[in-house]
Amino acid sequence: MPKMRKKSDLPTKLCVACGRPFAWRKKWERVWSEVKFCSDACRMTKGRVARG
């Protein structure tokens, strides 16, 4: 069994849509280089600009 890693030791990226940092997830293990968005919500609003 692989040893556990602290969340602070995991690689991080900045979300293209919201600019917030997000950490590596196991489900992104094979496609980490392609991941651009922190969540489905950011992925869906990638082309929209917030109005307020």
PDB file of N, CA, C and O in Angstrom:
ATOM      1  N   MET A   1       0.851  -1.184   0.000  1.00  0.00           N
ATOM      2  CA  MET A   1       0.000   0.000   0.000  1.00  0.00           C
ATOM      3  C   MET A   1       0.898   1.249   0.000  1.00  0.00           C
ATOM      4  O   MET A   1       1.839   1.337   0.789  1.00  0.00           O
ATOM      5  N   PRO A   2       0.606   2.209  -0.883  1.00  0.00           N
ATOM      6  CA  PRO A   2       1.429   3.429  -0.919  1.00  0.00           C
ATOM      7  C   PRO A   2       1.247   4.255   0.349  1.00  0.00           C
ATOM      8  O   PRO A   2       0.185   4.251   0.971  1.00  0.00           O
ATOM      9  N   LYS A   3       2.315   4.963   0.715  1.00  0.00           N
ATOM     10  CA  LYS A   3       2.228   5.769   1.929  1.00  0.00           C
ATOM     11  C   LYS A   3       1.379   7.024   1.667  1.00  0.00           C
ATOM     12  O   LYS A   3       1.321   7.536   0.549  1.00  0.00           O
ATOM     13  N   MET A   4       0.742   7.487   2.706  1.00  0.00           N
ATOM     14  CA  MET A   4      -0.138   8.653   2.608  1.00  0.00           C
ATOM     15  C   MET A   4       0.697   9.925   2.478  1.00  0.00           C
ATOM     16  O   MET A   4       1.802  10.022   3.011  1.00  0.00           O
ATOM     17  N   ARG A   5       0.137  10.897   1.753  1.00  0.00           N
ATOM     18  CA  ARG A   5       0.797  12.194   1.589  1.00  0.00           C
ATOM     19  C   ARG A   5      -0.083  13.264   2.216  1.00  0.00           C
ATOM     20  O   ARG A   5      -1.311  13.174   2.195  1.00  0.00           O
ATOM     21  N   LYS A   6       0.561  14.265   2.765  1.00  0.00           N
ATOM     22  CA  LYS A   6      -0.190  15.401   3.296  1.00  0.00           C
ATOM     23  C   LYS A   6      -0.738  16.211   2.131  1.00  0.00           C
ATOM     24  O   LYS A   6      -0.115  16.277   1.071  1.00  0.00           O
ATOM     25  N   LYS A   7      -1.887  16.821   2.320  1.00  0.00           N
ATOM     26  CA  LYS A   7      -2.478  17.629   1.256  1.00  0.00           C
ATOM     27  C   LYS A   7      -1.551  18.781   0.871  1.00  0.00           C
ATOM     28  O   LYS A   7      -1.514  19.186  -0.291  1.00  0.00           O
ATOM     29  N   SER A   8      -0.816  19.298   1.824  1.00  0.00           N
ATOM     30  CA  SER A   8       0.099  20.401   1.534  1.00  0.00           C
ATOM     31  C   SER A   8       1.277  19.959   0.666  1.00  0.00           C
ATOM     32  O   SER A   8       1.955  20.798   0.072  1.00  0.00           O
ATOM     33  N   ASP A   9       1.526  18.657   0.588  1.00  0.00           N
ATOM     34  CA  ASP A   9       2.619  18.126  -0.233  1.00  0.00           C
ATOM     35  C   ASP A   9       2.199  17.831  -1.668  1.00  0.00           C
ATOM     36  O   ASP A   9       3.050  17.549  -2.511  1.00  0.00           O
ATOM     37  N   LEU A  10       0.906  17.890  -1.956  1.00  0.00           N
ATOM     38  CA  LEU A  10       0.405  17.585  -3.297  1.00  0.00           C
ATOM     39  C   LEU A  10       0.637  18.765  -4.238  1.00  0.00           C
ATOM     40  O   LEU A  10       0.662  19.913  -3.793  1.00  0.00           O
ATOM     41  N   PRO A  11       0.807  18.495  -5.534  1.00  0.00           N
ATOM     42  CA  PRO A  11       0.976  19.587  -6.489  1.00  0.00           C
ATOM     43  C   PRO A  11      -0.305  20.422  -6.599  1.00  0.00           C
ATOM     44  O   PRO A  11      -1.404  19.904  -6.403  1.00  0.00           O
ATOM     45  N   THR A  12      -0.162  21.691  -6.908  1.00  0.00           N
ATOM     46  CA  THR A  12      -1.323  22.574  -7.056  1.00  0.00           C
ATOM     47  C   THR A  12      -1.245  23.316  -8.385  1.00  0.00           C
ATOM     48  O   THR A  12      -0.184  23.417  -9.000  1.00  0.00           O
ATOM     49  N   LYS A  13      -2.399  23.835  -8.812  1.00  0.00           N
ATOM     50  CA  LYS A  13      -2.510  24.670 -10.007  1.00  0.00           C
ATOM     51  C   LYS A  13      -3.481  25.790  -9.702  1.00  0.00           C
ATOM     52  O   LYS A  13      -4.199  25.743  -8.703  1.00  0.00           O
ATOM     53  N   LEU A  14      -3.505  26.802 -10.565  1.00  0.00           N
ATOM     54  CA  LEU A  14      -4.496  27.865 -10.460  1.00  0.00           C
ATOM     55  C   LEU A  14      -5.588  27.609 -11.481  1.00  0.00           C
ATOM     56  O   LEU A  14      -5.302  27.282 -12.632  1.00  0.00           O
ATOM     57  N   CYS A  15      -6.829  27.755 -11.067  1.00  0.00           N
ATOM     58  CA  CYS A  15      -7.974  27.571 -11.948  1.00  0.00           C
ATOM     59  C   CYS A  15      -7.982  28.682 -12.999  1.00  0.00           C
ATOM     60  O   CYS A  15      -7.808  29.856 -12.669  1.00  0.00           O
ATOM     61  N   VAL A  16      -8.183  28.312 -14.252  1.00  0.00           N
ATOM     62  CA  VAL A  16      -8.203  29.274 -15.353  1.00  0.00           C
ATOM     63  C   VAL A  16      -9.411  30.205 -15.245  1.00  0.00           C
ATOM     64  O   VAL A  16      -9.328  31.376 -15.615  1.00  0.00           O
ATOM     65  N   ALA A  17     -10.529  29.687 -14.739  1.00  0.00           N
ATOM     66  CA  ALA A  17     -11.765  30.472 -14.673  1.00  0.00           C
ATOM     67  C   ALA A  17     -11.817  31.414 -13.471  1.00  0.00           C
ATOM     68  O   ALA A  17     -12.107  32.600 -13.625  1.00  0.00           O
ATOM     69  N   CYS A  18     -11.537  30.888 -12.271  1.00  0.00           N
ATOM     70  CA  CYS A  18     -11.713  31.700 -11.064  1.00  0.00           C
ATOM     71  C   CYS A  18     -10.393  32.174 -10.449  1.00  0.00           C
ATOM     72  O   CYS A  18     -10.398  33.080  -9.616  1.00  0.00           O
ATOM     73  N   GLY A  19      -9.283  31.586 -10.838  1.00  0.00           N
ATOM     74  CA  GLY A  19      -7.981  32.012 -10.329  1.00  0.00           C
ATOM     75  C   GLY A  19      -7.612  31.459  -8.967  1.00  0.00           C
ATOM     76  O   GLY A  19      -6.563  31.812  -8.427  1.00  0.00           O
ATOM     77  N   ARG A  20      -8.444  30.603  -8.400  1.00  0.00           N
ATOM     78  CA  ARG A  20      -8.149  30.011  -7.092  1.00  0.00           C
ATOM     79  C   ARG A  20      -7.231  28.804  -7.252  1.00  0.00           C
ATOM     80  O   ARG A  20      -7.293  28.107  -8.265  1.00  0.00           O
ATOM     81  N   PRO A  21      -6.378  28.555  -6.257  1.00  0.00           N
ATOM     82  CA  PRO A  21      -5.535  27.363  -6.316  1.00  0.00           C
ATOM     83  C   PRO A  21      -6.347  26.105  -5.985  1.00  0.00           C
ATOM     84  O   PRO A  21      -7.268  26.148  -5.169  1.00  0.00           O
ATOM     85  N   PHE A  22      -5.996  24.997  -6.621  1.00  0.00           N
ATOM     86  CA  PHE A  22      -6.609  23.719  -6.295  1.00  0.00           C
ATOM     87  C   PHE A  22      -5.539  22.632  -6.333  1.00  0.00           C
ATOM     88  O   PHE A  22      -4.542  22.751  -7.044  1.00  0.00           O
ATOM     89  N   ALA A  23      -5.761  21.576  -5.560  1.00  0.00           N
ATOM     90  CA  ALA A  23      -4.756  20.522  -5.397  1.00  0.00           C
ATOM     91  C   ALA A  23      -5.068  19.311  -6.261  1.00  0.00           C
ATOM     92  O   ALA A  23      -6.200  19.101  -6.697  1.00  0.00           O
ATOM     93  N   TRP A  24      -4.037  18.529  -6.491  1.00  0.00           N
ATOM     94  CA  TRP A  24      -4.118  17.275  -7.231  1.00  0.00           C
ATOM     95  C   TRP A  24      -5.128  16.343  -6.584  1.00  0.00           C
ATOM     96  O   TRP A  24      -5.243  16.301  -5.359  1.00  0.00           O
ATOM     97  N   ARG A  25      -5.856  15.598  -7.398  1.00  0.00           N
ATOM     98  CA  ARG A  25      -6.790  14.586  -6.909  1.00  0.00           C
ATOM     99  C   ARG A  25      -6.465  13.256  -7.567  1.00  0.00           C
ATOM    100  O   ARG A  25      -5.967  13.216  -8.691  1.00  0.00           O
ATOM    101  N   LYS A  26      -6.744  12.188  -6.876  1.00  0.00           N
ATOM    102  CA  LYS A  26      -6.470  10.845  -7.382  1.00  0.00           C
ATOM    103  C   LYS A  26      -7.129  10.618  -8.742  1.00  0.00           C
ATOM    104  O   LYS A  26      -6.524  10.009  -9.624  1.00  0.00           O
ATOM    105  N   LYS A  27      -8.361  11.100  -8.921  1.00  0.00           N
ATOM    106  CA  LYS A  27      -9.061  10.864 -10.191  1.00  0.00           C
ATOM    107  C   LYS A  27      -8.419  11.619 -11.356  1.00  0.00           C
ATOM    108  O   LYS A  27      -8.699  11.315 -12.516  1.00  0.00           O
ATOM    109  N   TRP A  28      -7.568  12.592 -11.062  1.00  0.00           N
ATOM    110  CA  TRP A  28      -6.869  13.340 -12.112  1.00  0.00           C
ATOM    111  C   TRP A  28      -5.460  12.795 -12.341  1.00  0.00           C
ATOM    112  O   TRP A  28      -4.677  13.412 -13.064  1.00  0.00           O
ATOM    113  N   GLU A  29      -5.127  11.674 -11.751  1.00  0.00           N
ATOM    114  CA  GLU A  29      -3.774  11.137 -11.781  1.00  0.00           C
ATOM    115  C   GLU A  29      -3.208  11.019 -13.199  1.00  0.00           C
ATOM    116  O   GLU A  29      -2.061  11.402 -13.433  1.00  0.00           O
ATOM    117  N   ARG A  30      -3.976  10.507 -14.127  1.00  0.00           N
ATOM    118  CA  ARG A  30      -3.494  10.282 -15.492  1.00  0.00           C
ATOM    119  C   ARG A  30      -3.609  11.491 -16.401  1.00  0.00           C
ATOM    120  O   ARG A  30      -2.957  11.536 -17.444  1.00  0.00           O
ATOM    121  N   VAL A  31      -4.426  12.475 -16.031  1.00  0.00           N
ATOM    122  CA  VAL A  31      -4.651  13.642 -16.897  1.00  0.00           C
ATOM    123  C   VAL A  31      -4.289  14.963 -16.223  1.00  0.00           C
ATOM    124  O   VAL A  31      -4.757  16.016 -16.656  1.00  0.00           O
ATOM    125  N   TRP A  32      -3.469  14.931 -15.178  1.00  0.00           N
ATOM    126  CA  TRP A  32      -3.129  16.131 -14.413  1.00  0.00           C
ATOM    127  C   TRP A  32      -2.599  17.246 -15.310  1.00  0.00           C
ATOM    128  O   TRP A  32      -2.886  18.417 -15.062  1.00  0.00           O
ATOM    129  N   SER A  33      -1.844  16.915 -16.331  1.00  0.00           N
ATOM    130  CA  SER A  33      -1.283  17.941 -17.220  1.00  0.00           C
ATOM    131  C   SER A  33      -2.364  18.645 -18.035  1.00  0.00           C
ATOM    132  O   SER A  33      -2.139  19.747 -18.535  1.00  0.00           O
ATOM    133  N   GLU A  34      -3.530  18.024 -18.174  1.00  0.00           N
ATOM    134  CA  GLU A  34      -4.624  18.593 -18.956  1.00  0.00           C
ATOM    135  C   GLU A  34      -5.671  19.324 -18.107  1.00  0.00           C
ATOM    136  O   GLU A  34      -6.509  20.042 -18.653  1.00  0.00           O
ATOM    137  N   VAL A  35      -5.634  19.153 -16.797  1.00  0.00           N
ATOM    138  CA  VAL A  35      -6.636  19.753 -15.907  1.00  0.00           C
ATOM    139  C   VAL A  35      -6.427  21.260 -15.843  1.00  0.00           C
ATOM    140  O   VAL A  35      -5.317  21.725 -15.583  1.00  0.00           O
ATOM    141  N   LYS A  36      -7.506  22.034 -16.084  1.00  0.00           N
ATOM    142  CA  LYS A  36      -7.422  23.491 -16.086  1.00  0.00           C
ATOM    143  C   LYS A  36      -8.359  24.148 -15.082  1.00  0.00           C
ATOM    144  O   LYS A  36      -8.121  25.276 -14.651  1.00  0.00           O
ATOM    145  N   PHE A  37      -9.419  23.448 -14.712  1.00  0.00           N
ATOM    146  CA  PHE A  37     -10.462  24.031 -13.877  1.00  0.00           C
ATOM    147  C   PHE A  37     -10.596  23.289 -12.550  1.00  0.00           C
ATOM    148  O   PHE A  37     -10.387  22.078 -12.484  1.00  0.00           O
ATOM    149  N   CYS A  38     -10.943  24.020 -11.503  1.00  0.00           N
ATOM    150  CA  CYS A  38     -11.036  23.440 -10.166  1.00  0.00           C
ATOM    151  C   CYS A  38     -12.334  22.673  -9.937  1.00  0.00           C
ATOM    152  O   CYS A  38     -12.397  21.824  -9.048  1.00  0.00           O
ATOM    153  N   SER A  39     -13.365  22.957 -10.720  1.00  0.00           N
ATOM    154  CA  SER A  39     -14.655  22.311 -10.512  1.00  0.00           C
ATOM    155  C   SER A  39     -15.464  22.304 -11.800  1.00  0.00           C
ATOM    156  O   SER A  39     -15.110  22.967 -12.775  1.00  0.00           O
ATOM    157  N   ASP A  40     -16.549  21.548 -11.790  1.00  0.00           N
ATOM    158  CA  ASP A  40     -17.453  21.529 -12.944  1.00  0.00           C
ATOM    159  C   ASP A  40     -18.090  22.900 -13.150  1.00  0.00           C
ATOM    160  O   ASP A  40     -18.328  23.318 -14.283  1.00  0.00           O
ATOM    161  N   ALA A  41     -18.363  23.594 -12.049  1.00  0.00           N
ATOM    162  CA  ALA A  41     -18.978  24.917 -12.156  1.00  0.00           C
ATOM    163  C   ALA A  41     -18.055  25.881 -12.914  1.00  0.00           C
ATOM    164  O   ALA A  41     -18.518  26.637 -13.768  1.00  0.00           O
ATOM    165  N   CYS A  42     -16.781  25.856 -12.611  1.00  0.00           N
ATOM    166  CA  CYS A  42     -15.822  26.722 -13.318  1.00  0.00           C
ATOM    167  C   CYS A  42     -15.663  26.287 -14.771  1.00  0.00           C
ATOM    168  O   CYS A  42     -15.503  27.125 -15.658  1.00  0.00           O
ATOM    169  N   ARG A  43     -15.705  24.991 -15.013  1.00  0.00           N
ATOM    170  CA  ARG A  43     -15.571  24.487 -16.376  1.00  0.00           C
ATOM    171  C   ARG A  43     -16.759  24.938 -17.230  1.00  0.00           C
ATOM    172  O   ARG A  43     -16.590  25.243 -18.410  1.00  0.00           O
ATOM    173  N   MET A  44     -17.950  24.980 -16.645  1.00  0.00           N
ATOM    174  CA  MET A  44     -19.151  25.378 -17.371  1.00  0.00           C
ATOM    175  C   MET A  44     -19.199  26.891 -17.632  1.00  0.00           C
ATOM    176  O   MET A  44     -19.814  27.330 -18.604  1.00  0.00           O
ATOM    177  N   THR A  45     -18.561  27.677 -16.779  1.00  0.00           N
ATOM    178  CA  THR A  45     -18.591  29.132 -16.934  1.00  0.00           C
ATOM    179  C   THR A  45     -17.288  29.680 -17.497  1.00  0.00           C
ATOM    180  O   THR A  45     -17.009  30.870 -17.355  1.00  0.00           O
ATOM    181  N   LYS A  46     -16.497  28.841 -18.128  1.00  0.00           N
ATOM    182  CA  LYS A  46     -15.159  29.228 -18.584  1.00  0.00           C
ATOM    183  C   LYS A  46     -15.160  30.440 -19.516  1.00  0.00           C
ATOM    184  O   LYS A  46     -14.212  31.224 -19.490  1.00  0.00           O
ATOM    185  N   GLY A  47     -16.194  30.615 -20.338  1.00  0.00           N
ATOM    186  CA  GLY A  47     -16.206  31.715 -21.292  1.00  0.00           C
ATOM    187  C   GLY A  47     -17.006  32.912 -20.829  1.00  0.00           C
ATOM    188  O   GLY A  47     -17.014  33.950 -21.491  1.00  0.00           O
ATOM    189  N   ARG A  48     -17.672  32.780 -19.709  1.00  0.00           N
ATOM    190  CA  ARG A  48     -18.536  33.865 -19.227  1.00  0.00           C
ATOM    191  C   ARG A  48     -17.783  34.776 -18.286  1.00  0.00           C
ATOM    192  O   ARG A  48     -16.888  34.352 -17.556  1.00  0.00           O
ATOM    193  N   VAL A  49     -18.165  36.025 -18.320  1.00  0.00           N
ATOM    194  CA  VAL A  49     -17.586  37.013 -17.403  1.00  0.00           C
ATOM    195  C   VAL A  49     -18.652  37.357 -16.374  1.00  0.00           C
ATOM    196  O   VAL A  49     -19.800  37.624 -16.730  1.00  0.00           O
ATOM    197  N   ALA A  50     -18.280  37.352 -15.114  1.00  0.00           N
ATOM    198  CA  ALA A  50     -19.235  37.664 -14.053  1.00  0.00           C
ATOM    199  C   ALA A  50     -19.687  39.100 -14.161  1.00  0.00           C
ATOM    200  O   ALA A  50     -18.870  40.009 -14.306  1.00  0.00           O
ATOM    201  N   ARG A  51     -20.980  39.303 -14.091  1.00  0.00           N
ATOM    202  CA  ARG A  51     -21.550  40.659 -14.125  1.00  0.00           C
ATOM    203  C   ARG A  51     -22.078  41.009 -12.762  1.00  0.00           C
ATOM    204  O   ARG A  51     -22.705  40.180 -12.103  1.00  0.00           O
ATOM    205  N   GLY A  52     -21.835  42.218 -12.333  1.00  0.00           N
ATOM    206  CA  GLY A  52     -22.313  42.535 -10.986  1.00  0.00           C
ATOM    207  C   GLY A  52     -22.460  43.929 -10.726  1.00  0.00           C
ATOM    208  O   GLY A  52     -22.855  44.314  -9.626  1.00  0.00           O
TER     209      GLY A  52
END
